[in-house]
């Protein structure tokens, strides 16, 4: 990973290609065979795409750039762009295994620089060659990075500074720009197979290209597949933590289930029949008094779902005349995800009216907690398809005097479909209240129920479909205004028109029944104007000792949204070189994120989600005659009501960012690079939902207005209003037995703020030796402070004392000997204190070691340009750190020890 290198040095590195590793000690290298491939791809200086600036051929002034080059991509063994991003410490999902689920809510891995984005906002802008991408998902409009296979990527540039002055919305935490290969001559293929415990993966690629000097064309097809891993395959996902000194999160929604005779009213603590003992448990099927079945509620849920991806990428460039060039890129991608989840549980109230009722006392009613594993199997299946394409044609016209005009178009479309099988809880509730053998559910032995009753319970599907479209037109002119002793004064000006729409449909009903489906169509357009000015005050023409170079830049952008209004965002930056080998840089700017169509005017996901148990519980409130543990166990079997959906009144998220850093490449130590950057971010009006998956919901008083424990029927009806119900036939039905424990308002809203600052750092050394090369580096980020204000006006909380680690880093050591290369990499995420857990105060750090080996078979003959690779990820098979919550682990994730063999060949 290259960090903070000056632009001229990086230009040279790109021109030299991957062979730099063997002769100059880049992070990872390939043989001379791959040097030929890289050289054919190398763009000219004028063609190089630069992230964070509108000006051609210059680096973004004052900004730190973190880059993953072609050799790094080969070394990571990444099967997707998400895997690449997970190797960057500044990106929030660093040291995780990114998993694009097939869910409605967030089916993609959303990159998140600085971990600023909460549940609703997109604070990191993802680009392809400087262009926006169409979103993915049914209830989200975020970009899915997995559409790009690593083989098409020439490099990834991450600018961890605000970028709205250049790019507009979303670039609060920074910008991630995937820069693709432009020129290629010949045919190249590669294939790889990997395995871990109970897991397999395979991917392959073929690239065909022709370069004829004045133009070139290339096309790439990529395929990737991986198996699923269920929680049962990894012991660190267990719900019973008592062996580790933690809590027991097992559930009573088991198969066979549990009966509670003479249940008590959870609000009064009084049993149904006052003169009999209340809440007497009987475990099925034996029904022995005072016994309870406990089971792992997610044992058969996928920890990592099965996935298959197809991708096609094409690029064309052609010089039409001495002053006019045409270029176009296009991509198509399809991801099919199959996710297994635990057979849903069910709880309710059975009375003597049910013909299967088995009295256990004089009580005429019992509460039932059960699952349908014995009837329908351990799992239900969700299938999802996410398909997208994009085309970006453009013209470059040299207008004379060093000025160039670029006219660029960008069109994209995605199709998203989610089919989520589950049980019909309304049918199950009705059957539990059935009064004949033909209509009733047998809660003691569900298999003995009438086939038609079971078929009705099984016949339910959550259906989601969305089409998203994007269209843009952009014109930019840039060139020299004047020449100063320090260099050319450069100016870029331009305008852009952006259009997007979201057509979504949600249906929660029996398969094929769309009577109550919710369809939503919404769109927006944005008109933008922008400019950037670079003034080189000192440079080669007038530099002196102590001031070898000094440049300042300023950029500004105005965006006019037809739905949320206008916004203006400026940015200024400088670079100062007191010595030839030492650079000081800094910048300041404002940024914003416009709330997405899915978060505002789309209404397809507005609903009340009913859970028939309560996994999100606070400290138990006292009930006379019961211990706190008994109260907590009672609450766990009570329903939960979650209000979900968007909010048309959302405001844009905003940020003020600044940074100051240096890059030092000492002349006295060739090959050494040292850089550090102090960053400071103030992020306000964060779009989020309350953290109902975390104990912070109950430990931080700022969230108290977003939940109501023991809501009355009137309170629940008022809160739900006309929202569609998912998981129960009615709100009233939840009060027929165990009334709801909690009502959570999880709708997206502008909450509070985040203030954070820290230091990004990089130290790298590469040296050529008599046998080849050696190289070492350490790069990462150190958080100095991070304070979160959950609700505007409330006090700031110190995240470093609750849920946030200070350090994330990557350390590497590698080298080459002849045709053999090797690299070892340590990934480290710091531990942190945690509040709100009665049996745990600290989450451990997470560190894994990865190895890469590459060997070029021959310089001539049939094996020429052939390379064998071996990746061993998580060499020591480390489990992610334990946390005493239902999820069981946090602060990183892993597939276990993953061994991958690959072969690369160019013809």
GIBEL-V741386 format. One record per residue. N is the residue number from 1. RES is the residue in three letters. D_FIRST is the distance of its C-alpha to the first C-alpha in Angstrom with 2 decimals. Layout:
N RES D_FIRST
N RES D_FIRST
This chain:
1 UNK 0.00
2 UNK 3.78
3 UNK 6.45
4 UNK 10.14
5 UNK 10.58
6 UNK 14.05
7 UNK 14.88
8 UNK 16.89
9 UNK 14.27
10 UNK 12.03
11 UNK 15.33
12 UNK 16.06
13 UNK 12.90
14 UNK 13.72
15 UNK 17.30
16 UNK 16.75
17 UNK 14.91
18 UNK 13.51
19 UNK 16.04
20 UNK 14.03
21 UNK 12.65
22 UNK 16.24
23 UNK 17.41
24 UNK 14.74
25 UNK 12.38
26 UNK 9.02
27 UNK 6.88
28 UNK 9.50
29 UNK 12.49
30 UNK 15.64
31 UNK 19.12
32 UNK 21.02
33 UNK 22.29
34 UNK 19.10
35 UNK 18.83
36 UNK 22.00
37 UNK 20.69
38 UNK 17.68
39 UNK 20.10
40 UNK 22.42
41 UNK 19.87
42 UNK 18.85
43 UNK 20.31
44 UNK 22.27
45 UNK 21.28
46 UNK 23.77
47 UNK 22.36
48 UNK 18.74
49 UNK 18.18
50 UNK 16.93
51 UNK 16.14
52 UNK 18.29
53 UNK 21.05
54 UNK 24.16
55 UNK 24.39
56 UNK 23.58
57 UNK 21.53
58 UNK 20.42
59 UNK 17.49
60 UNK 18.35
61 UNK 20.21
62 UNK 19.38
63 UNK 16.36
64 UNK 12.87
65 UNK 10.38
66 UNK 7.07
67 UNK 5.84
68 UNK 5.21
69 UNK 7.18
70 UNK 10.19
71 UNK 9.41
72 UNK 6.76
73 UNK 9.67
74 UNK 12.16
75 UNK 10.80
76 UNK 10.75
77 UNK 14.32
78 UNK 14.24
79 UNK 17.72
80 UNK 17.21
81 UNK 15.06
82 UNK 15.84
83 UNK 14.19
84 UNK 10.85
85 UNK 11.36
86 UNK 12.47
87 UNK 9.14
88 UNK 8.25
89 UNK 10.47
90 UNK 11.99
91 UNK 13.38
92 UNK 16.71
93 UNK 16.67
94 UNK 13.69
95 UNK 14.87
96 UNK 17.62
97 UNK 18.93
98 UNK 19.37
99 UNK 22.96
100 UNK 24.60
101 UNK 28.16
102 UNK 31.27
103 UNK 32.74
104 UNK 34.42
105 UNK 32.65
106 UNK 28.91
107 UNK 28.28
108 UNK 24.69
109 UNK 21.47
110 UNK 21.17
111 UNK 17.70
112 UNK 18.25
113 UNK 16.08
114 UNK 17.60
115 UNK 19.99
116 UNK 22.57
117 UNK 24.17
118 UNK 27.04
119 UNK 29.15
120 UNK 30.09
121 UNK 27.77
122 UNK 24.77
123 UNK 22.79
124 UNK 19.60
125 UNK 20.18
126 UNK 18.78
127 UNK 19.29
128 UNK 19.54
129 UNK 19.39
130 UNK 20.49
131 UNK 23.29
132 UNK 24.25
133 UNK 24.84
134 UNK 27.90
135 UNK 27.80
136 UNK 28.55
137 UNK 30.88
138 UNK 34.50
139 UNK 34.19
140 UNK 30.83
141 UNK 29.55
142 UNK 25.81
143 UNK 23.48
144 UNK 22.65
145 UNK 19.09
146 UNK 20.30
147 UNK 22.32
148 UNK 19.44
149 UNK 18.79
150 UNK 15.35
151 UNK 17.29
152 UNK 18.21
153 UNK 14.78
154 UNK 13.53
155 UNK 10.46
156 UNK 9.97
157 UNK 10.16
158 UNK 10.80
159 UNK 13.33
160 UNK 14.37
161 UNK 17.72
162 UNK 21.00
163 UNK 21.43
164 UNK 25.03
165 UNK 26.32
166 UNK 24.64
167 UNK 24.41
168 UNK 27.05
169 UNK 27.14
170 UNK 24.44
171 UNK 21.79
172 UNK 22.57
173 UNK 19.41
174 UNK 17.38
175 UNK 16.48
176 UNK 14.35
177 UNK 14.92
178 UNK 14.76
179 UNK 15.37
180 UNK 17.37
181 UNK 18.46
182 UNK 21.55
183 UNK 23.17
184 UNK 23.80
185 UNK 26.80
186 UNK 28.07
187 UNK 27.52
188 UNK 24.59
189 UNK 24.80
190 UNK 22.80
191 UNK 23.91
192 UNK 22.86
193 UNK 24.85
194 UNK 23.89
195 UNK 26.06
196 UNK 26.35
197 UNK 29.56
198 UNK 31.57
199 UNK 28.74
200 UNK 27.83
201 UNK 25.39
202 UNK 25.31
203 UNK 23.66
204 UNK 24.20
205 UNK 23.75
206 UNK 25.74
207 UNK 24.93
208 UNK 27.77
209 UNK 27.67
210 UNK 29.85
211 UNK 29.17
212 UNK 32.45
213 UNK 31.34
214 UNK 32.63
215 UNK 30.84
216 UNK 28.96
217 UNK 28.86
218 UNK 26.67
219 UNK 27.00
220 UNK 25.00
221 UNK 26.38
222 UNK 24.38
223 UNK 25.87
224 UNK 24.56
225 UNK 26.70
226 UNK 26.54
227 UNK 29.35
228 UNK 30.11
229 UNK 30.09
230 UNK 32.92
231 UNK 33.29
232 UNK 35.96
233 UNK 33.39
234 UNK 31.49
235 UNK 33.67
236 UNK 31.41
237 UNK 32.40
238 UNK 36.09
239 UNK 38.09
240 UNK 40.32
241 UNK 38.55
242 UNK 41.69
243 UNK 40.70
244 UNK 37.70
245 UNK 39.93
246 UNK 39.10
247 UNK 41.03
248 UNK 42.42
249 UNK 41.15
250 UNK 43.11
251 UNK 45.25
252 UNK 48.90
253 UNK 48.15
254 UNK 48.76
255 UNK 50.51
256 UNK 53.22
257 UNK 53.26
258 UNK 55.13
259 UNK 58.33
260 UNK 59.17
261 UNK 62.92
262 UNK 64.61
263 UNK 61.38
264 UNK 61.40
265 UNK 60.59
266 UNK 57.22
267 UNK 58.37
268 UNK 61.72
269 UNK 61.23
270 UNK 64.60
271 UNK 65.07
272 UNK 66.61
273 UNK 69.77
274 UNK 70.34
275 UNK 72.58
276 UNK 70.10
277 UNK 66.90
278 UNK 63.89
279 UNK 60.52
280 UNK 61.61
281 UNK 58.84
282 UNK 59.63
283 UNK 57.00
284 UNK 57.58
285 UNK 59.02
286 UNK 61.29
287 UNK 61.73
288 UNK 62.43
289 UNK 63.02
290 UNK 60.27
291 UNK 57.55
292 UNK 54.23
293 UNK 51.70
294 UNK 48.08
295 UNK 45.24
296 UNK 41.49
297 UNK 41.09
298 UNK 37.84
299 UNK 38.14
300 UNK 38.03
301 UNK 35.56
302 UNK 32.33
303 UNK 29.36
304 UNK 27.27
305 UNK 29.31
306 UNK 29.85
307 UNK 28.09
308 UNK 28.47
309 UNK 26.59
310 UNK 27.59
311 UNK 25.70
312 UNK 26.75
313 UNK 24.97
314 UNK 26.64
315 UNK 26.09
316 UNK 28.81
317 UNK 29.01
318 UNK 32.26
319 UNK 33.56
320 UNK 36.98
321 UNK 38.24
322 UNK 37.25
323 UNK 36.31
324 UNK 35.46
325 UNK 32.59
326 UNK 32.25
327 UNK 29.17
328 UNK 28.69
329 UNK 26.28
330 UNK 27.51
331 UNK 26.39
332 UNK 28.31
333 UNK 27.16
334 UNK 29.17
335 UNK 28.30
336 UNK 31.12
337 UNK 30.82
338 UNK 33.49
339 UNK 33.62
340 UNK 36.22
341 UNK 37.46
342 UNK 40.17
343 UNK 43.70
344 UNK 44.50
345 UNK 46.91
346 UNK 50.01
347 UNK 52.43
348 UNK 55.78
349 UNK 59.41
350 UNK 62.10
351 UNK 65.79
352 UNK 69.06
353 UNK 69.22
354 UNK 66.70
355 UNK 68.83
356 UNK 66.38
357 UNK 66.65
358 UNK 67.34
359 UNK 68.91
360 UNK 67.92
361 UNK 70.22
362 UNK 72.36
363 UNK 69.24
364 UNK 69.22
365 UNK 65.43
366 UNK 62.23
367 UNK 58.55
368 UNK 56.38
369 UNK 52.71
370 UNK 51.64
371 UNK 49.22
372 UNK 50.05
373 UNK 48.20
374 UNK 51.51
375 UNK 52.48
376 UNK 49.38
377 UNK 46.91
378 UNK 44.00
379 UNK 41.66
380 UNK 41.68
381 UNK 39.38
382 UNK 37.35
383 UNK 36.35
384 UNK 34.15
385 UNK 33.14
386 UNK 30.64
387 UNK 30.92
388 UNK 29.62
389 UNK 29.49
390 UNK 28.59
391 UNK 29.54
392 UNK 28.36
393 UNK 30.66
394 UNK 30.70
395 UNK 32.43
396 UNK 31.45
397 UNK 34.45
398 UNK 34.60
399 UNK 37.37
400 UNK 37.91
401 UNK 37.21
402 UNK 33.45
403 UNK 33.64
404 UNK 32.17
405 UNK 33.12
406 UNK 30.94
407 UNK 32.70
408 UNK 30.59
409 UNK 31.71
410 UNK 29.93
411 UNK 31.74
412 UNK 30.66
413 UNK 32.55
414 UNK 31.92
415 UNK 34.41
416 UNK 34.00
417 UNK 36.45
418 UNK 36.68
419 UNK 39.62
420 UNK 39.72
421 UNK 42.68
422 UNK 44.33
423 UNK 47.86
424 UNK 50.43
425 UNK 51.02
426 UNK 53.85
427 UNK 55.59
428 UNK 55.05
429 UNK 56.55
430 UNK 59.46
431 UNK 60.05
432 UNK 60.03
433 UNK 62.79
434 UNK 64.58
435 UNK 68.29
436 UNK 69.01
437 UNK 67.71
438 UNK 66.63
439 UNK 64.47
440 UNK 63.39
441 UNK 60.30
442 UNK 61.12
443 UNK 58.72
444 UNK 60.02
445 UNK 59.37
446 UNK 57.44
447 UNK 58.03
448 UNK 61.72
449 UNK 61.32
450 UNK 62.62
451 UNK 60.26
452 UNK 60.48
453 UNK 59.39
454 UNK 56.31
455 UNK 55.50
456 UNK 55.64
457 UNK 53.28
458 UNK 50.75
459 UNK 51.02
460 UNK 48.33
461 UNK 45.05
462 UNK 42.58
463 UNK 41.99
464 UNK 39.41
465 UNK 38.84
466 UNK 37.09
467 UNK 36.52
468 UNK 34.16
469 UNK 34.26
470 UNK 32.46
471 UNK 33.55
472 UNK 32.33
473 UNK 33.46
474 UNK 31.71
475 UNK 32.88
476 UNK 30.99
477 UNK 32.38
478 UNK 30.55
479 UNK 31.55
480 UNK 32.83
481 UNK 35.59
482 UNK 36.42
483 UNK 35.37
484 UNK 35.13
485 UNK 34.85
486 UNK 31.22
487 UNK 30.49
488 UNK 31.15
489 UNK 31.64
490 UNK 29.83
491 UNK 30.95
492 UNK 29.91
493 UNK 32.26
494 UNK 32.60
495 UNK 33.89
496 UNK 32.99
497 UNK 35.01
498 UNK 33.51
499 UNK 35.47
500 UNK 34.69
501 UNK 36.90
502 UNK 36.94
503 UNK 39.77
504 UNK 39.72
505 UNK 42.26
506 UNK 42.50
507 UNK 45.29
508 UNK 46.03
509 UNK 49.15
510 UNK 50.74
511 UNK 49.21
512 UNK 50.42
513 UNK 52.03
514 UNK 50.62
515 UNK 53.51
516 UNK 51.48
517 UNK 48.18
518 UNK 46.44
519 UNK 45.26
520 UNK 43.42
521 UNK 42.54
522 UNK 40.87
523 UNK 39.24
524 UNK 38.10
525 UNK 37.50
526 UNK 35.66
527 UNK 36.47
528 UNK 34.01
529 UNK 34.12
530 UNK 31.38
531 UNK 30.75
532 UNK 28.41
533 UNK 29.52
534 UNK 27.72
535 UNK 29.86
536 UNK 28.78
537 UNK 31.28
538 UNK 30.28
539 UNK 28.51
540 UNK 29.29
541 UNK 32.90
542 UNK 33.81
543 UNK 31.19
544 UNK 32.70
545 UNK 31.81
546 UNK 30.24
547 UNK 29.36
548 UNK 27.54
549 UNK 26.29
550 UNK 26.88
551 UNK 26.25
552 UNK 26.95
553 UNK 26.48
554 UNK 28.08
555 UNK 27.79
556 UNK 30.09
557 UNK 30.73
558 UNK 33.82
559 UNK 33.93
560 UNK 37.31
561 UNK 37.44
562 UNK 40.75
563 UNK 40.55
564 UNK 38.96
565 UNK 39.71
566 UNK 37.82
567 UNK 34.97
568 UNK 33.64
569 UNK 30.24
570 UNK 29.39
571 UNK 26.39
572 UNK 26.42
573 UNK 23.83
574 UNK 23.91
575 UNK 22.14
576 UNK 24.00
577 UNK 23.52
578 UNK 26.08
579 UNK 24.87
580 UNK 23.19
581 UNK 20.18
582 UNK 19.97
583 UNK 19.37
584 UNK 20.48
585 UNK 19.85
586 UNK 21.22
587 UNK 22.47
588 UNK 24.91
589 UNK 25.85
590 UNK 27.47
591 UNK 26.40
592 UNK 28.19
593 UNK 28.18
594 UNK 31.37
595 UNK 32.56
596 UNK 32.28
597 UNK 35.35
598 UNK 34.97
599 UNK 35.07
600 UNK 38.04
601 UNK 40.67
602 UNK 39.95
603 UNK 42.45
604 UNK 41.82
605 UNK 40.29
606 UNK 42.80
607 UNK 44.38
608 UNK 45.50
609 UNK 43.72
610 UNK 46.04
611 UNK 44.95
612 UNK 47.93
613 UNK 46.47
614 UNK 44.58
615 UNK 41.19
616 UNK 40.41
617 UNK 42.92
618 UNK 43.49
619 UNK 45.80
620 UNK 49.11
621 UNK 51.99
622 UNK 55.22
623 UNK 57.77
624 UNK 61.15
625 UNK 61.74
626 UNK 58.12
627 UNK 55.53
628 UNK 52.05
629 UNK 50.67
630 UNK 53.36
631 UNK 52.64
632 UNK 48.92
633 UNK 49.81
634 UNK 52.24
635 UNK 49.74
636 UNK 47.19
637 UNK 49.71
638 UNK 50.39
639 UNK 48.87
640 UNK 46.08
641 UNK 46.14
642 UNK 42.86
643 UNK 43.11
644 UNK 40.21
645 UNK 39.46
646 UNK 38.55
647 UNK 40.14
648 UNK 41.44
649 UNK 41.56
650 UNK 37.84
651 UNK 36.58
652 UNK 33.18
653 UNK 30.50
654 UNK 29.66
655 UNK 27.25
656 UNK 27.08
657 UNK 23.70
658 UNK 22.89
659 UNK 20.22
660 UNK 20.33
661 UNK 17.72
662 UNK 17.07
663 UNK 14.84
664 UNK 16.25
665 UNK 15.88
666 UNK 19.10
667 UNK 21.32
668 UNK 22.79
669 UNK 19.63
670 UNK 18.02
671 UNK 14.43
672 UNK 13.82
673 UNK 11.82
674 UNK 12.86
675 UNK 12.60
676 UNK 14.21
677 UNK 15.58
678 UNK 18.68
679 UNK 19.23
680 UNK 22.57
681 UNK 23.62
682 UNK 27.18
683 UNK 27.47
684 UNK 31.05
685 UNK 33.16
686 UNK 30.67
687 UNK 31.77
688 UNK 32.02
689 UNK 34.43
690 UNK 35.70
691 UNK 33.68
692 UNK 36.40
693 UNK 34.15
694 UNK 33.66
695 UNK 36.28
696 UNK 35.20
697 UNK 37.58
698 UNK 40.45
699 UNK 39.26
700 UNK 38.43
701 UNK 41.69
702 UNK 39.96
703 UNK 39.79
704 UNK 43.45
705 UNK 44.65
706 UNK 42.52
707 UNK 44.38
708 UNK 47.99
709 UNK 49.10
710 UNK 52.43
711 UNK 52.85
712 UNK 56.38
713 UNK 57.21
714 UNK 57.97
715 UNK 54.63
716 UNK 52.74
717 UNK 54.75
718 UNK 54.19
719 UNK 50.42
720 UNK 50.03
721 UNK 52.46
722 UNK 52.21
723 UNK 48.75
724 UNK 48.62
725 UNK 48.74
726 UNK 46.47
727 UNK 47.52
728 UNK 51.14
729 UNK 54.28
730 UNK 54.95
731 UNK 54.25
732 UNK 57.82
733 UNK 57.19
734 UNK 54.68
735 UNK 57.56
736 UNK 59.91
737 UNK 58.50
738 UNK 55.77
739 UNK 54.98
740 UNK 51.34
741 UNK 49.59
742 UNK 47.17
743 UNK 46.50
744 UNK 42.98
745 UNK 42.24
746 UNK 38.73
747 UNK 38.96
748 UNK 36.15
749 UNK 36.94
750 UNK 35.63
751 UNK 35.36
752 UNK 34.01
753 UNK 31.14
754 UNK 27.95
755 UNK 27.22
756 UNK 23.93
757 UNK 22.06
758 UNK 19.36
759 UNK 16.63
760 UNK 12.89
761 UNK 11.53
762 UNK 8.95
763 UNK 10.35
764 UNK 9.06
765 UNK 11.74
766 UNK 12.37
767 UNK 15.99
768 UNK 18.24
769 UNK 21.12
770 UNK 24.41
771 UNK 23.35
772 UNK 19.93
773 UNK 16.77
774 UNK 15.07
775 UNK 11.69
776 UNK 10.66
777 UNK 8.41
778 UNK 9.12
779 UNK 7.75
780 UNK 10.05
781 UNK 13.25
782 UNK 16.86
783 UNK 19.75
784 UNK 22.71
785 UNK 25.09
786 UNK 25.50
787 UNK 28.98
788 UNK 30.30
789 UNK 33.64
790 UNK 34.73
791 UNK 37.61
792 UNK 38.19
793 UNK 40.56
794 UNK 39.81
795 UNK 38.34
796 UNK 34.61
797 UNK 33.46
798 UNK 30.86
799 UNK 28.14
800 UNK 26.84
801 UNK 30.27
802 UNK 30.21
803 UNK 27.33
804 UNK 24.11
805 UNK 21.93
806 UNK 20.39
807 UNK 17.11
808 UNK 14.10
809 UNK 11.24
810 UNK 8.97
811 UNK 9.93
812 UNK 9.39
813 UNK 12.01
814 UNK 12.67
815 UNK 14.73
816 UNK 17.10
817 UNK 20.88
818 UNK 22.58
819 UNK 21.84
820 UNK 20.21
821 UNK 16.55
822 UNK 15.43
823 UNK 12.55
824 UNK 13.23
825 UNK 11.22
826 UNK 12.94
827 UNK 12.75
828 UNK 15.10
829 UNK 17.14
830 UNK 19.93
831 UNK 23.55
832 UNK 25.97
833 UNK 29.72
834 UNK 31.50
835 UNK 34.87
836 UNK 37.48
837 UNK 37.41
838 UNK 40.64
839 UNK 39.40
840 UNK 35.79
841 UNK 34.35
842 UNK 30.76
843 UNK 27.93
844 UNK 25.99
845 UNK 22.31
846 UNK 20.35
847 UNK 18.15
848 UNK 17.29
849 UNK 16.13
850 UNK 14.75
851 UNK 15.40
852 UNK 14.78
853 UNK 17.26
854 UNK 17.91
855 UNK 21.14
856 UNK 22.55
857 UNK 26.25
858 UNK 27.94
859 UNK 27.88
860 UNK 31.19
861 UNK 33.46
862 UNK 33.00
863 UNK 29.82
864 UNK 28.11
865 UNK 24.73
866 UNK 24.55
867 UNK 21.73
868 UNK 22.07
869 UNK 19.28
870 UNK 19.53
871 UNK 17.41
872 UNK 18.78
873 UNK 17.42
874 UNK 18.98
875 UNK 20.61
876 UNK 23.07
877 UNK 24.05
878 UNK 23.60
879 UNK 25.39
880 UNK 24.10
881 UNK 25.99
882 UNK 29.59
883 UNK 31.06
884 UNK 34.81
885 UNK 34.93
886 UNK 35.80
887 UNK 32.18
888 UNK 31.98
889 UNK 28.22
890 UNK 25.47
891 UNK 22.18
892 UNK 20.24
893 UNK 21.41
894 UNK 21.27
895 UNK 23.09
896 UNK 23.89
897 UNK 22.99
898 UNK 21.85
899 UNK 22.28
900 UNK 21.39
901 UNK 22.70
902 UNK 21.78
903 UNK 23.05
904 UNK 21.88
905 UNK 24.53
906 UNK 25.09
907 UNK 28.68
